[in-house]
Amino acid sequence: MATLHTVHDQIISDLKSRLSLAPVTLKHPFPERPVRMLGLVKLDGDVFSTEKFLRIVCLRISLPLYVTVYSTFIRPRIAYDLPVLSCEVICMGSQRVFVLDIHGVGDNPHLDELLLERLLCIRASYPDLLAFQKNADGGIQSIQSEAACRMKIGQELDARALALVHEYLSAYCDLASAQAPLEAADLSAAQTEFDTYLKTVLDHDPGVKGNIMFFGRQGGIERALDIFYGI
């Protein structure tokens, strides 16, 4: 039976079928057990880079009471002016919180045409999942795309959620494979857009707040920037 507990296995397999993944050495290598959490929380996972992606992150966070978070994050290199792909799965017994989105779509008409419309068509073919769609709260809404999926579902929909992840990732990789690097004159604007995005994430993203809770403000932000952004 398909289960969202294997979402990282599927994502890594899908990516390896298309890309050459190079493992990344982190400032604080996995696995980690934050002292603040008395050893009750474990962070583990895999981080890769490719020609066009500075970070491909598959982070697993094991929490008490059989709660596991599977966080996937793909950060493109600035030179390719691509959006970020983000997928969060929280498994709590037979219940799942499922979030899937492409951040940054909307600033570039080329990306709108090639990606956003395709994702909206893909999402529309999953009415059983859309029945559980919820809106984002707070400042993180400002980076959410029209194709965002935010759902609380039961494990009986795991296979459908995995299929949706596969289709979004395939569309995303198709765009990336066709994307040429920016001209030097356009790099500054792309960097400015990314800096604005990053500030919103650092101010509002629950994952960053979780890192701060686990490791303190300095340690948490340092790990978030290294793991997800290569900074």
HUVENHU-V366518 format. One record per backbone hydrogen bond with DSSP energy under -0.5 kcal/mol. NH is the residue of the N-H (numbers start at 1). CO is the residue of the C=O. If there is no record, write none. Layout:
# HUVENHU-V366518
<<NH	CO> <NH	CO>>
This chain:
# HUVENHU-V366518
<<6	3> <7	4> <10	6> <11	7> <12	8> <13	9> <14	10> <15	11> <16	12> <17	13> <18	15> <19	15> <21	19> <22	20> <22	49> <23	21> <24	47> <26	24> <31	43> <32	43> <36	214> <37	34> <38	35> <39	34> <40	37> <42	62> <43	32> <44	60> <46	58> <48	56> <49	22> <50	53> <54	52> <54	75> <55	75> <56	48> <57	73> <58	46> <59	71> <60	44> <61	69> <62	42> <62	60> <63	61> <63	67> <67	63> <67	64> <68	91> <69	61> <70	89> <71	59> <71	69> <72	70> <72	87> <73	57> <74	85> <75	55> <75	73> <76	74> <77	52> <80	77> <81	78> <84	103> <85	74> <86	101> <87	72> <88	99> <89	70> <90	97> <91	68> <91	89> <92	90> <92	95> <93	66> <95	92> <96	153> <97	90> <98	96> <98	151> <99	88> <100	149> <101	86> <103	84> <103	101> <104	143> <105	102> <107	104> <111	108> <112	108> <113	109> <114	110> <115	111> <116	111> <117	112> <119	115> <120	116> <121	117> <122	118> <123	119> <124	120> <125	121> <125	122> <126	123> <129	126> <130	126> <131	127> <132	129> <133	130> <134	150> <140	137> <141	138> <142	139> <143	140> <144	141> <148	145> <149	100> <151	98> <152	132> <153	96> <153	151> <155	94> <157	154> <158	155> <161	157> <162	158> <163	159> <164	160> <165	161> <166	162> <167	163> <168	164> <169	165> <170	166> <171	167> <172	168> <173	169> <174	170> <175	171> <176	172> <177	173> <178	174> <178	175> <179	175> <179	176> <182	79> <186	183> <187	183> <187	184> <188	184> <190	186> <191	187> <192	188> <193	189> <194	190> <195	191> <196	192> <197	193> <198	194> <199	195> <200	196> <201	197> <202	198> <203	199> <204	200> <205	201> <209	205> <210	206> <211	207> <212	208> <213	209> <214	210> <215	211> <216	212> <219	215> <220	216> <221	217> <222	218> <223	219> <224	220> <225	221> <226	222> <227	223> <228	224> <229	224> <229	225> <230	226> <231	225>>
